[in-house]
Amino acid sequence: MLAFASVFGHLFYRSSDSATMRIVFGAFSAFVVIRDVIGHLRGTEVTLKVTNLDLISTGHAPDGYGPSSIPRASIYNLEFHEAIEGGEDAPQPSGLYVEHQGFLRDPVTCVLPHIDKMQTHQVIEAILRRFPDTESLAPPKKGNDYDLISLNLNRRVAHT
């Protein structure tokens, strides 16, 4: 976000002849930079709430976490993921991830970032102890693994 705002701001600043527009865009760019710096300095403060219907994660954390609300009925796996540093994709924190059905093909959502493997397993055990049906949904099938039932409606039947 910071790099995008900087490049866009530089191009816009160079192309604008209006001093007012330069000031407005400079203030906007400064706001974006300050917001990102404060976000990283705030650290991690995330709350995970599991209800009869939903798994709700709220709060703030750096490195790719975002608040989420996932229906418990759509969850098919709770597991620990190691942190993934930048590279081609956005960075992802280590912590508790939920695999669930959704609008995306294989949605995986971080619901409790920056915890270690042992803490993650303790959270999973607590969730499953309170709501044992949480991971009862079968994972989606991939590729050509779908079970097809043939009705043989195109076959001719000989009458005698």
C-alpha positions as CSV (number, residue, x, y, z in Angstrom):
1,M,0.0,0.0,0.0
2,L,2.8,2.4,0.9
3,A,4.7,1.7,-2.3
4,F,1.6,2.1,-4.4
5,A,0.7,5.4,-2.7
6,S,4.2,6.7,-3.2
7,V,4.4,5.9,-6.9
8,F,0.9,7.1,-7.6
9,G,1.5,10.3,-5.5
10,H,4.7,11.1,-7.3
11,L,3.0,10.7,-10.8
12,F,0.0,12.7,-9.7
13,Y,2.1,15.4,-8.0
14,R,4.3,15.9,-11.1
15,S,1.3,16.1,-13.5
16,S,-0.8,18.5,-11.4
17,D,-0.5,22.2,-12.1
18,S,-2.7,23.2,-9.2
19,A,-1.0,24.0,-5.9
20,T,-4.2,23.1,-4.0
21,M,-4.2,19.6,-5.6
22,R,-0.6,19.2,-4.7
23,I,-1.3,20.1,-1.1
24,V,-4.3,17.8,-0.9
25,F,-2.5,14.9,-2.4
26,G,0.5,15.4,-0.3
27,A,-1.6,15.4,2.8
28,F,-3.3,12.2,1.6
29,S,0.0,10.5,1.0
30,A,1.3,11.6,4.4
31,F,-1.9,10.1,6.0
32,V,-1.4,6.8,4.3
33,V,2.2,6.6,5.4
34,I,1.4,7.5,9.0
35,R,-1.5,5.1,9.1
36,D,0.8,2.2,8.0
37,V,3.5,3.1,10.5
38,I,1.0,3.3,13.3
39,G,-0.5,0.0,12.3
40,H,2.8,-1.7,12.5
41,L,3.6,-0.1,15.9
42,R,0.3,-1.1,17.4
43,G,1.2,-4.8,17.2
44,T,-1.4,-7.5,17.4
45,E,-4.7,-7.4,19.3
46,V,-7.1,-10.0,18.0
47,T,-10.2,-11.5,19.6
48,L,-11.6,-14.9,18.4
49,K,-15.3,-15.5,19.4
50,V,-16.9,-18.8,18.6
51,T,-20.7,-18.9,18.7
52,N,-23.3,-21.6,17.9
53,L,-23.4,-20.2,14.3
54,D,-20.2,-18.3,13.5
55,L,-16.5,-18.0,14.1
56,I,-15.8,-14.3,14.4
57,S,-12.3,-12.8,14.4
58,T,-11.9,-9.1,15.2
59,G,-9.0,-6.8,15.9
60,H,-5.9,-5.7,14.2
61,A,-2.5,-7.3,13.3
62,P,0.2,-6.6,10.8
63,D,1.2,-8.9,8.0
64,G,-1.9,-9.9,6.1
65,Y,-4.5,-10.4,8.8
66,G,-8.0,-9.0,8.4
67,P,-11.1,-9.4,10.6
68,S,-13.5,-12.1,9.4
69,S,-16.8,-13.8,10.2
70,I,-17.1,-17.5,9.0
71,P,-20.2,-19.6,9.4
72,R,-19.3,-22.7,11.5
73,A,-21.3,-24.9,9.2
74,S,-19.0,-24.1,6.3
75,I,-15.7,-25.0,8.2
76,Y,-14.0,-28.2,7.2
77,N,-10.6,-27.8,8.8
78,L,-8.8,-25.9,11.6
79,E,-5.1,-25.9,11.5
80,F,-1.8,-24.2,12.2
81,H,0.1,-22.5,9.4
82,E,3.7,-21.2,9.5
83,A,4.3,-17.5,8.6
84,I,4.9,-16.8,4.9
85,E,7.1,-13.8,4.2
86,G,6.2,-11.5,1.3
87,G,7.7,-12.8,-2.0
88,E,5.2,-13.0,-4.8
89,D,2.2,-13.1,-2.4
90,A,1.3,-10.8,0.5
91,P,2.8,-11.8,3.8
92,Q,0.8,-14.1,6.0
93,P,1.3,-14.5,9.8
94,S,1.6,-17.8,11.6
95,G,-1.4,-18.9,13.6
96,L,-4.8,-20.5,13.4
97,Y,-6.2,-20.8,9.9
98,V,-9.7,-22.0,8.9
99,E,-10.4,-23.8,5.7
100,H,-14.0,-23.3,4.7
101,Q,-16.4,-23.2,1.8
102,G,-17.0,-19.8,0.4
103,F,-17.1,-17.6,-2.7
104,L,-13.4,-18.4,-3.4
105,R,-12.2,-21.7,-4.8
106,D,-10.2,-22.8,-1.7
107,P,-10.7,-20.1,0.9
108,V,-8.3,-20.3,3.8
109,T,-8.6,-17.5,6.4
110,C,-6.3,-16.6,9.3
111,V,-8.5,-16.1,12.3
112,L,-5.9,-15.9,15.1
113,P,-2.5,-14.6,14.0
114,H,0.9,-14.6,15.6
115,I,0.4,-17.6,17.9
116,D,2.7,-20.7,17.9
117,K,1.8,-24.3,17.0
118,M,1.1,-25.4,20.6
119,Q,-1.2,-22.4,21.3
120,T,-3.0,-23.1,18.1
121,H,-3.6,-26.8,19.0
122,Q,-4.9,-25.6,22.5
123,V,-7.4,-23.2,20.8
124,I,-8.5,-25.9,18.3
125,E,-9.1,-28.4,21.2
126,A,-11.1,-25.8,23.1
127,I,-13.3,-25.1,20.0
128,L,-13.9,-28.7,19.3
129,R,-14.6,-29.5,23.0
130,R,-17.3,-26.8,23.0
131,F,-18.6,-27.3,19.4
132,P,-17.7,-30.9,18.3
133,D,-19.5,-30.6,15.0
134,T,-17.2,-27.7,13.8
135,E,-15.1,-29.7,11.4
136,S,-18.0,-32.1,10.3
137,L,-18.2,-30.7,6.7
138,A,-16.3,-32.8,4.2
139,P,-13.7,-30.9,2.2
140,P,-14.6,-30.0,-1.4
141,K,-13.4,-32.4,-4.0
142,K,-10.9,-31.2,-6.6
143,G,-10.5,-31.9,-10.3
144,N,-12.2,-35.0,-11.6
145,D,-12.8,-36.6,-8.2
146,Y,-16.5,-35.9,-8.3
147,D,-18.8,-38.9,-8.0
148,L,-21.0,-39.1,-11.0
149,I,-24.1,-41.2,-11.2
150,S,-25.1,-42.3,-14.7
151,L,-28.9,-42.8,-15.3
152,N,-28.3,-44.4,-18.7
153,L,-31.2,-42.3,-20.2
154,N,-29.6,-42.4,-23.6
155,R,-29.7,-46.2,-24.0
156,R,-32.4,-47.7,-26.2
157,V,-34.5,-50.4,-24.7
158,A,-35.6,-53.2,-26.9
159,H,-39.3,-54.1,-26.7
160,T,-40.3,-57.7,-27.1
